[in-house]
Amino acid sequence: MTRASIPVDIKNPGQVLACTGFIEAAEAFCGGVEAHFDWSGGLAKFVLSVDGEQNPFEVVLDFLATAKAIELTPIGYVEGGAADGDDEGDENAVPAESEDEDDAASDDTYKGARDTPGRRVTPAFPSGDGERNALPIQLFKGARTLSVSHWAEYRKGTNRAWLSRNDFKLYSGNRSANGIATQMLEGVREKPRKGQSIGKLIYRGVRQLWQEKREVLLKTPFDEVTPMGGSFNFDPRGAWTGIDTGYSPNTQKDGVAASPLVEILAAIGLEHARPYEYETRKVRYAVWGSPLPPMLGRAALAGADLKVPMRRFEFELELSGKNKVTTFAQEQEESQ
C-alpha cells in the first residue's frame, strides 16, 4: 500500500469533512483505502493509505483539477423554481475555462463535456422530486465519476415530509449546487468584453490552483486560500455575517478568502457520512486515531464509539442571511 499524509486543522469542520472527501474519492479511484488522523505531533495530520503505488492525494487532486460537473435529474423531471444564478456573486461572472488550450488533460475533459449533456437522467434519485437549485451533480473526467448529492436528502411526501438523513445543506438563495461546484472547480471569470476571447479571471478554483501551485497543494492542500464569491459554506475561514464584518462583502463584490478545495471535497465527503446535529445548528463530529476503512470512518465522523482513540468536537452553524455558515470547533473535555 502507498501511505501519504497532509496537515489538517482538526478544529476546522470543513477541513475534517474534506478529509472524508479524500477518503471517498480515493476509494473510488484507488481502492483498498484506510485512513486516520495523527495528532501525536505539534500539528495534526490526516493519513491516507491505498492500494497501489500512486499518491492518493495526487490522484484525487488531479481529477478535481480537470473534472467537469453535470446535473442529475429524476425521470420525468420538469423544470421549476429559480433559474441558474448566484445571488451572492457577480452578475457578469461566468465559470472559468482552462487557459492552456494545449493541455491534453483539459482537452479530454472538454471532449467528455461535449459528448455528455448538461443534465443526465438517473432512475436512482435521492429526493424523489427534483428541486431546481438542489439537483444532485456528477463530477466526471473520462470514465471516472463521482456523484455528489448530500444536499438533496430532504424528501417530501403528499401529506407529510420526512428525512432519510440530515441533508446538511448550508447554502441558500438563487444558487444551484451545480453552479457552486463549477465555480469551486473551474474558478470564475468576467464575461468576455468586445474583442476578448476570454474574460478576466475574478476568482480562482481548484483548476487554477493546481496549475499554479501543484507541489504546494500536494504538501499542504488545505492551506491555499483564495477570494471566492460564493461557496457551500463549509470552510469557516470564509464565513462571515453582516454584524461581524460591519458591511456586506456580497453587496460590495468583495471575495472572501477560503479554500475552494475544502469546499468541493467537503461536499464529496458528505455523500456517505454526516456530522451529528444534536440540536438546531449545533453540531458534533469526531476524528479517529487508528486506521479505519471508509465504512467505519463514516461512523467515526459522527462520533460512534468504535473503541479506537478519538477526539470529539462541537461547533455552531451561524446564520448569514438565509445561509448557514460553519464556525471553528471547540474540543469536548471527555475526548480521549
Buried (B, 14 or more C-beta within 10 A) or exposed (E): BBEBBBBBBBBBBBBBBBBBBBBBBBBBBBEEBBBBBBBEEEEBBBBBBBBEEBBBBEBBBBBBBBBBBBBBBBEEBEEEEEEEBBBBBBEEBBBBBBBEEEBEBBBEBBEBBEEEEEBEEBEEBBBEEBBBBBBBBBBBBEEBBBBBBBBBBBBEEEEEEEEEBBBBBBBBBBBBBBBBBBBBBBBBBBEEEEEEEBBEBBBBBBBBBBBEBEEEBBEEBBBBBBBBBBBBBBBBBBBBEEEEEEEBBBEEBBBBEBBBBBBBBBBBBBBBBBBBEEEEEEBBBBBBBBBBEBEBBBBBBEBEEBEBBBBBBBBBBBEBBEBBBBBBBEEEEEEE
